[in-house]
Amino acid sequence: MSPIALVRLLTLAAVWGASFLFMRIIAPELGAVPTAFFRVSIACLGLIGMLAAARVRWHFQGKLGACLVLGMINSGIPATFYALAAQVLPAGYSAIFNATTPLMGVLIGALFFHEALTLPKLCGIFLGLFGVAVLSGAGPVALDLALLQGALACLAATTCYGFAGFLARRWVGTLDSRLSALGSMLGATLLLTPLFAWSVLTQPPASWGGWPVWGSLLGLGLVCTAFAYILYFRLLNEIGPVKATTVTFLIPAFGVLWGAWLLDEPLSLAHLYGGMMIGAALWLVLRPTRR
């Protein structure tokens, strides 16, 4: 991996780690669907502005439909699940659950894309799931139905990411990363618009929040989504989907630190034990195999 790619990877980890902080501020105020909708729609508008300023032609090479569907899988659905989790889970917890993305990728690759499932990878999957269980049950948050629902929402989101990594490699290929990000946000916005309208009509938020909420939404949409997805698709092209997903190993450190520093979320040994197990699992899954 080149030094520039490594800098991009670290930047992406720091930015995505902050996204869990922003969602923890927004979701309890607005609810899950409005949070997800504003996240992707603000990102979509931001990307349109970025491409207009850079004078990038909207030439999708016949891949616009694929980008729209990919955006629903890679952005719309996961954004909703993470917003659901943010209503009950501390930001650090969601960030650590997000680290199971490569584990999901290995399972999905073996089940649906004919990827080899070796014994170390299989051991890594079980160790990672055990780490998630330790994190869920031994931390400062009480183990109850709400915690389990939040954990399952995070795992559902990482399952979507696992599928999206393989689909992006097949469907999008070497398309300009800015166009890939824009197409994804367009697809996510199209998916969430009717859901947002239905949620506002049937169960509107008790409060639309103040400047902290809307400032967090701008940061979540423009920086943690629009800018982050440009970086992500750039990394997919440069280092491939497997290495690109290693960013999820770096995100928990940033997510836990952002949450502890800015939201005064408590730190505990559960973060250490669960994070170490997930880290060891990732090493087993992502280490190079001998030919």
TORDREN-343032 format. One record per residue (C-alpha): residue number from 1; residue in one letter; chain; x, y, z. Coordinates in steps of 0.1 Angstrom, whole numbers. Layout:
residues N
[r NUM; A; A; [X; Y; Z]]
...
This chain:
residues 291
[r 1; M; A; [0; 0; 0]]
[r 2; S; A; [14; 34; -10]]
[r 3; P; A; [19; 61; 16]]
[r 4; I; A; [-8; 82; -1]]
[r 5; A; A; [-33; 53; 1]]
[r 6; L; A; [-24; 48; 37]]
[r 7; V; A; [-31; 85; 45]]
[r 8; R; A; [-64; 82; 27]]
[r 9; L; A; [-72; 51; 47]]
[r 10; L; A; [-65; 68; 80]]
[r 11; T; A; [-84; 99; 70]]
[r 12; L; A; [-114; 78; 60]]
[r 13; A; A; [-113; 60; 94]]
[r 14; A; A; [-112; 93; 113]]
[r 15; V; A; [-141; 107; 93]]
[r 16; W; A; [-163; 76; 95]]
[r 17; G; A; [-155; 73; 132]]
[r 18; A; A; [-169; 108; 137]]
[r 19; S; A; [-201; 97; 119]]
[r 20; F; A; [-211; 76; 149]]
[r 21; L; A; [-207; 106; 171]]
[r 22; F; A; [-229; 128; 149]]
[r 23; M; A; [-256; 101; 146]]
[r 24; R; A; [-256; 97; 184]]
[r 25; I; A; [-265; 134; 186]]
[r 26; I; A; [-291; 135; 158]]
[r 27; A; A; [-310; 101; 160]]
[r 28; P; A; [-325; 105; 195]]
[r 29; E; A; [-338; 139; 184]]
[r 30; L; A; [-351; 132; 149]]
[r 31; G; A; [-356; 95; 148]]
[r 32; A; A; [-339; 68; 126]]
[r 33; V; A; [-355; 74; 92]]
[r 34; P; A; [-352; 113; 92]]
[r 35; T; A; [-316; 110; 103]]
[r 36; A; A; [-308; 85; 75]]
[r 37; F; A; [-327; 106; 49]]
[r 38; F; A; [-311; 139; 57]]
[r 39; R; A; [-277; 122; 58]]
[r 40; V; A; [-279; 109; 23]]
[r 41; S; A; [-298; 138; 8]]
[r 42; I; A; [-274; 164; 22]]
[r 43; A; A; [-245; 142; 9]]
[r 44; C; A; [-262; 141; -25]]
[r 45; L; A; [-266; 178; -27]]
[r 46; G; A; [-230; 183; -15]]
[r 47; L; A; [-217; 159; -42]]
[r 48; I; A; [-236; 177; -69]]
[r 49; G; A; [-220; 210; -58]]
[r 50; M; A; [-185; 194; -57]]
[r 51; L; A; [-189; 179; -92]]
[r 52; A; A; [-202; 212; -105]]
[r 53; A; A; [-173; 231; -90]]
[r 54; A; A; [-148; 206; -104]]
[r 55; R; A; [-167; 206; -138]]
[r 56; V; A; [-169; 168; -138]]
[r 57; R; A; [-191; 154; -166]]
[r 58; W; A; [-219; 132; -155]]
[r 59; H; A; [-208; 103; -178]]
[r 60; F; A; [-216; 71; -159]]
[r 61; Q; A; [-206; 48; -188]]
[r 62; G; A; [-239; 31; -187]]
[r 63; K; A; [-235; 23; -150]]
[r 64; L; A; [-260; 48; -135]]
[r 65; G; A; [-286; 21; -128]]
[r 66; A; A; [-259; -1; -111]]
[r 67; C; A; [-248; 29; -90]]
[r 68; L; A; [-284; 36; -79]]
[r 69; V; A; [-290; 0; -67]]
[r 70; L; A; [-255; -1; -51]]
[r 71; G; A; [-263; 31; -33]]
[r 72; M; A; [-295; 16; -18]]
[r 73; I; A; [-274; -14; -5]]
[r 74; N; A; [-243; 5; 4]]
[r 75; S; A; [-258; 37; 18]]
[r 76; G; A; [-295; 39; 22]]
[r 77; I; A; [-302; 7; 41]]
[r 78; P; A; [-270; 8; 63]]
[r 79; A; A; [-276; 45; 72]]
[r 80; T; A; [-311; 36; 84]]
[r 81; F; A; [-298; 7; 105]]
[r 82; Y; A; [-270; 27; 121]]
[r 83; A; A; [-295; 55; 129]]
[r 84; L; A; [-317; 29; 146]]
[r 85; A; A; [-287; 17; 166]]
[r 86; A; A; [-277; 53; 175]]
[r 87; Q; A; [-309; 57; 194]]
[r 88; V; A; [-298; 31; 220]]
[r 89; L; A; [-261; 25; 216]]
[r 90; P; A; [-231; 47; 226]]
[r 91; A; A; [-211; 59; 196]]
[r 92; G; A; [-181; 37; 205]]
[r 93; Y; A; [-202; 6; 205]]
[r 94; S; A; [-216; 12; 171]]
[r 95; A; A; [-181; 19; 158]]
[r 96; I; A; [-168; -14; 172]]
[r 97; F; A; [-197; -33; 158]]
[r 98; N; A; [-189; -17; 124]]
[r 99; A; A; [-155; -36; 125]]
[r 100; T; A; [-173; -68; 118]]
[r 101; T; A; [-176; -57; 81]]
[r 102; P; A; [-147; -78; 69]]
[r 103; L; A; [-160; -108; 87]]
[r 104; M; A; [-194; -104; 70]]
[r 105; G; A; [-175; -100; 37]]
[r 106; V; A; [-157; -133; 42]]
[r 107; L; A; [-190; -151; 49]]
[r 108; I; A; [-208; -135; 20]]
[r 109; G; A; [-179; -141; -4]]
[r 110; A; A; [-178; -178; 5]]
[r 111; L; A; [-216; -182; 3]]
[r 112; F; A; [-224; -161; -28]]
[r 113; F; A; [-192; -152; -47]]
[r 114; H; A; [-172; -184; -47]]
[r 115; E; A; [-144; -170; -25]]
[r 116; A; A; [-123; -195; -6]]
[r 117; L; A; [-131; -200; 31]]
[r 118; T; A; [-100; -212; 48]]
[r 119; L; A; [-97; -225; 84]]
[r 120; P; A; [-80; -193; 97]]
[r 121; K; A; [-108; -172; 82]]
[r 122; L; A; [-134; -195; 97]]
[r 123; C; A; [-118; -192; 131]]
[r 124; G; A; [-116; -154; 126]]
[r 125; I; A; [-154; -153; 120]]
[r 126; F; A; [-162; -171; 152]]
[r 127; L; A; [-137; -151; 172]]
[r 128; G; A; [-151; -119; 159]]
[r 129; L; A; [-186; -128; 167]]
[r 130; F; A; [-175; -138; 202]]
[r 131; G; A; [-158; -104; 206]]
[r 132; V; A; [-191; -88; 196]]
[r 133; A; A; [-209; -108; 223]]
[r 134; V; A; [-183; -98; 249]]
[r 135; L; A; [-187; -62; 240]]
[r 136; S; A; [-225; -64; 241]]
[r 137; G; A; [-227; -81; 275]]
[r 138; A; A; [-198; -67; 296]]
[r 139; G; A; [-198; -30; 290]]
[r 140; P; A; [-213; 0; 308]]
[r 141; V; A; [-246; -4; 289]]
[r 142; A; A; [-271; -28; 304]]
[r 143; L; A; [-277; -60; 284]]
[r 144; D; A; [-313; -57; 275]]
[r 145; L; A; [-336; -59; 245]]
[r 146; A; A; [-327; -24; 234]]
[r 147; L; A; [-290; -32; 233]]
[r 148; L; A; [-296; -65; 214]]
[r 149; Q; A; [-317; -46; 189]]
[r 150; G; A; [-290; -20; 184]]
[r 151; A; A; [-264; -47; 180]]
[r 152; L; A; [-285; -66; 154]]
[r 153; A; A; [-291; -33; 135]]
[r 154; C; A; [-253; -27; 133]]
[r 155; L; A; [-247; -63; 121]]
[r 156; A; A; [-274; -59; 95]]
[r 157; A; A; [-257; -28; 83]]
[r 158; T; A; [-223; -45; 81]]
[r 159; T; A; [-240; -74; 61]]
[r 160; C; A; [-251; -48; 35]]
[r 161; Y; A; [-215; -35; 34]]
[r 162; G; A; [-202; -70; 29]]
[r 163; F; A; [-224; -75; -2]]
[r 164; A; A; [-217; -40; -15]]
[r 165; G; A; [-179; -45; -15]]
[r 166; F; A; [-182; -74; -40]]
[r 167; L; A; [-210; -58; -60]]
[r 168; A; A; [-191; -25; -64]]
[r 169; R; A; [-161; -44; -78]]
[r 170; R; A; [-184; -61; -103]]
[r 171; W; A; [-208; -33; -112]]
[r 172; V; A; [-188; -1; -109]]
[r 173; G; A; [-152; -11; -116]]
[r 174; T; A; [-130; 18; -126]]
[r 175; L; A; [-157; 45; -128]]
[r 176; D; A; [-147; 79; -114]]
[r 177; S; A; [-149; 77; -77]]
[r 178; R; A; [-168; 110; -75]]
[r 179; L; A; [-195; 97; -99]]
[r 180; S; A; [-197; 64; -80]]
[r 181; A; A; [-203; 83; -48]]
[r 182; L; A; [-229; 106; -65]]
[r 183; G; A; [-248; 77; -80]]
[r 184; S; A; [-248; 59; -46]]
[r 185; M; A; [-262; 89; -28]]
[r 186; L; A; [-288; 94; -55]]
[r 187; G; A; [-299; 58; -51]]
[r 188; A; A; [-300; 61; -13]]
[r 189; T; A; [-320; 93; -15]]
[r 190; L; A; [-345; 77; -39]]
[r 191; L; A; [-350; 48; -15]]
[r 192; L; A; [-354; 69; 16]]
[r 193; T; A; [-376; 97; 3]]
[r 194; P; A; [-409; 78; 5]]
[r 195; L; A; [-399; 63; 38]]
[r 196; F; A; [-391; 97; 51]]
[r 197; A; A; [-425; 111; 39]]
[r 198; W; A; [-444; 82; 55]]
[r 199; S; A; [-425; 86; 88]]
[r 200; V; A; [-432; 124; 90]]
[r 201; L; A; [-469; 119; 82]]
[r 202; T; A; [-474; 90; 107]]
[r 203; Q; A; [-450; 98; 135]]
[r 204; P; A; [-433; 132; 132]]
[r 205; P; A; [-404; 140; 155]]
[r 206; A; A; [-414; 156; 188]]
[r 207; S; A; [-387; 182; 181]]
[r 208; W; A; [-367; 191; 149]]
[r 209; G; A; [-337; 200; 171]]
[r 210; G; A; [-316; 231; 172]]
[r 211; W; A; [-282; 242; 158]]
[r 212; P; A; [-263; 213; 174]]
[r 213; V; A; [-285; 188; 156]]
[r 214; W; A; [-284; 206; 122]]
[r 215; G; A; [-247; 213; 125]]
[r 216; S; A; [-242; 176; 131]]
[r 217; L; A; [-263; 168; 101]]
[r 218; L; A; [-242; 190; 79]]
[r 219; G; A; [-210; 173; 92]]
[r 220; L; A; [-226; 139; 88]]
[r 221; G; A; [-238; 145; 53]]
[r 222; L; A; [-211; 166; 37]]
[r 223; V; A; [-179; 153; 55]]
[r 224; C; A; [-188; 118; 68]]
[r 225; T; A; [-208; 107; 38]]
[r 226; A; A; [-201; 128; 6]]
[r 227; F; A; [-164; 133; 11]]
[r 228; A; A; [-160; 99; 28]]
[r 229; Y; A; [-176; 80; -1]]
[r 230; I; A; [-153; 97; -26]]
[r 231; L; A; [-123; 85; -6]]
[r 232; Y; A; [-139; 50; -2]]
[r 233; F; A; [-145; 45; -39]]
[r 234; R; A; [-110; 58; -46]]
[r 235; L; A; [-95; 33; -23]]
[r 236; L; A; [-116; 5; -39]]
[r 237; N; A; [-100; 13; -72]]
[r 238; E; A; [-65; 16; -57]]
[r 239; I; A; [-61; -12; -32]]
[r 240; G; A; [-92; -35; -38]]
[r 241; P; A; [-123; -43; -18]]
[r 242; V; A; [-106; -66; 8]]
[r 243; K; A; [-79; -41; 18]]
[r 244; A; A; [-103; -12; 16]]
[r 245; T; A; [-125; -29; 42]]
[r 246; T; A; [-96; -29; 67]]
[r 247; V; A; [-106; 7; 74]]
[r 248; T; A; [-133; -8; 97]]
[r 249; F; A; [-105; -20; 119]]
[r 250; L; A; [-93; 16; 124]]
[r 251; I; A; [-127; 31; 128]]
[r 252; P; A; [-134; 18; 164]]
[r 253; A; A; [-104; 36; 178]]
[r 254; F; A; [-116; 69; 164]]
[r 255; G; A; [-152; 62; 173]]
[r 256; V; A; [-145; 54; 209]]
[r 257; L; A; [-121; 84; 213]]
[r 258; W; A; [-146; 108; 197]]
[r 259; G; A; [-174; 95; 219]]
[r 260; A; A; [-153; 97; 251]]
[r 261; W; A; [-139; 131; 243]]
[r 262; L; A; [-169; 149; 230]]
[r 263; L; A; [-199; 130; 245]]
[r 264; D; A; [-183; 119; 278]]
[r 265; E; A; [-192; 83; 270]]
[r 266; P; A; [-176; 59; 296]]
[r 267; L; A; [-147; 37; 287]]
[r 268; S; A; [-145; 2; 301]]
[r 269; L; A; [-126; -30; 298]]
[r 270; A; A; [-154; -43; 275]]
[r 271; H; A; [-141; -19; 248]]
[r 272; L; A; [-106; -34; 253]]
[r 273; Y; A; [-115; -71; 254]]
[r 274; G; A; [-141; -69; 226]]
[r 275; G; A; [-119; -47; 204]]
[r 276; M; A; [-89; -70; 209]]
[r 277; M; A; [-110; -101; 199]]
[r 278; I; A; [-124; -83; 168]]
[r 279; G; A; [-89; -71; 159]]
[r 280; A; A; [-74; -107; 162]]
[r 281; A; A; [-103; -119; 141]]
[r 282; L; A; [-96; -93; 114]]
[r 283; W; A; [-59; -104; 114]]
[r 284; L; A; [-70; -140; 108]]
[r 285; V; A; [-94; -130; 81]]
[r 286; L; A; [-72; -105; 62]]
[r 287; R; A; [-37; -119; 66]]
[r 288; P; A; [-21; -129; 33]]
[r 289; T; A; [-25; -166; 24]]
[r 290; R; A; [4; -187; 12]]
[r 291; R; A; [3; -198; -24]]
